[in-house]
Amino acid sequence: MTLERLWQVLDPLWADPRVLSALFCGSAAAVVLLKRLGHRRIQQKMEEARRARDLALERMEKAARRFKQENPGTQTAHILSLTMVELAEKLKEGSLSPESVLYSYMGKALEVNREVNCVIDFIHGCEDQLQKVKQQKEKGLLYGIPVSIKDHIDCKGHVSSAGLVKFLGQVKEEDSVIVQVLKSQGAIPFVKTNIPQTMINYDCSNLIFGQTLNPLNHQKTPGGSSGGEGALIAGGGSLLGIGSDVAGSIRLPSSFCGLCGLKPTGFRISKLGVISPITGMNSVIGMLGPIARDVDSLALCMKALLCEEMFRLDPTVPPIPFDEEVYTSSKPLRIGYYEEDGYFQPSPSMKRAVQQTRKLLQEAGHTIVPFAPPKIDYMVDELFTRGIFSDGAAHLVDSFKGDIVDPNLKSQFNTYKLPALVKRILAIILKPIYPRIARDLSALCGVGSAKNLWDQHAAVAVYRTEFIAKWRKQKLDVILCPVLGPAFNHGYAGKLFAATSYTNLYNVLNFPAGVVPVSTVTRADEEELKHYRGHYEDPWDKRLKEDETLKSRLLTANTVPSHGAAGNDLIILRHAAEVSEIIRSVGPDLCMMEDIGMLRTEEPTNLCIALADSSCIAGGAVRSIQPIYSNGKFLTGCLILRLLANVALQLLVHFDWN
């Protein structure tokens, strides 16, 4: 009866436009208010995380200052000048104490962080670990070595944020397996480093901890997603860092910052205790691996990690220890190479770097043969992009619920969140004019069903078999090939995610891959770059050229093994070491490893060295790759399609594709 009376009162009011208007306005105001309150709660969580970071760094600074005051005779400059292998030897023989090394690097890390914003937490347990290390009966391979850890790798008593608000406040109760193994070998994890939001990006920025800068040129990104590691190590604040790599996230920061990095074979190192916004994605294999200043440091790290403790803590890791014989072998190698893959055209400096390295390796007695990766367009679009986003990027988009998108990621995010139908329509419209962008949009729709996911996994296996067959036919040991670069300006990485073809190939194949620096850009390279067109002459090629016109970059070489067997990680390290040694032996014009510390002091008119915005090389398949599509010829009879394409591009303006 009460309900009937209520309706009798309200029924006449529904026809009153003033009432309807008031209800509409009130509802809209409520929605806006709720959004603002939600936004404010997000901001408060971010501010709390930043305050916690600041307090941790204050604690770190006090500890470093106290040690310095109590030990004024500490040879900090000498300690910081030693390679990791040299430092490990001095620590074991007792000529240096673990305390002097740890606190020297704590002080240097703080100095680098003030300059480039790369450290997001102080692992306060490092001082307890220092005492435990000193009490160990047997000194481990990494005895007393300070190690930096990427944000999303769990450390007991600390948060692994992935640059996302939803993970804030979740303090980890135990160390990840890799951190436990490092500690068992005497290493001292002492800081956690910054990453891009979600880590599906090779810039290094999130709204919680901000933008990390490249220490060799602050106008550039250090790369990502292990960008905090790259910046800290390149700045001298760490000897060894642990990163992760699902599309180049170890190799790209190594390239951009002039370092050495290794992405091991999948499942070679445990990933237990590592968070990810795309957990459950198995189409593309991601891995943890080391970043350091030289290849010997990578080898020492791998030797320490591939131990009984790793195999005990994670029984899924193949119990295959480090094979010193493989790493130290002097047997000549049969090396394949390619200067470009046909998907993204390398800059002139990249091509020259591969050519020079190839020549030096040949002179050193190795056999060098051209190699062309099969069906690279198919691999990038159907195997990598459709694989890593097999759910149509649904998990990634969901991870932003209750969060704010970082501006450097908006280009990607706006594309990912489009309905699949819209992506397909845009792909159809763009296909005649910009086929590469159209294929990427189609691939971002995902696989659509469990059956199609199985088919996609089968397609990866078929491609891997085809790749290995071609490799074996040419009897190759390793491949010399490109990584992406030079180091981009901030914000460009999110607009050119598909440019990672030179690195993501080896995640799809699950082959190990390593990076070493080899050369610097010349004036002639910069002049030749003016004529860069790209293979497709589409907005991506224009965007890449726009960023690459920035001067004076550091070049790196990427080395990749013969196949995905775990033992070949060591062949990669051996080949990387040989490249480094050969490059070093020909003098400073080609060797950047010993010049990194001087890059900032060069005269600014010296465009080859003054800045260090690393350049990737594109190795050299000896073949002429013409653009797959010629705009001029096609558009003569397709003005309507061009008009439709322009309309589609206007719809995508906020994706920064045009």
Disulfide bonds with the S-S distance in Angstrom:
none
